[in-house]
């Protein structure tokens, strides 16, 4: 992968620096058109993860309790 920048004329460099130095627009925080994934809501993982943690916790607790009852 080539990470070198293309040669730019001084006018292009100045334009690029002006674009980069613009502050973020907090008044209109809409996602860019180039980022459609930013508009989609998150998947259901945030609902499943607590359930998985509780089930794993119960399984570990059951193993610890049952392993202590040996002969």
HUMO-V69116 format. One record per run of one state. SS is the DSSP state (2 for helix, 1 for strand, 0 for the rest). FROM is the first residue (numbers start at 1). TO is the last residue. If there is no record, write none. Layout:
BEGIN
SS,FROM,TO ; SS,FROM,TO
END
This chain:
BEGIN
0,1,9 ; 2,10,20 ; 0,21,35 ; 2,36,38 ; 0,39,44 ; 2,45,67 ; 0,68,71
END
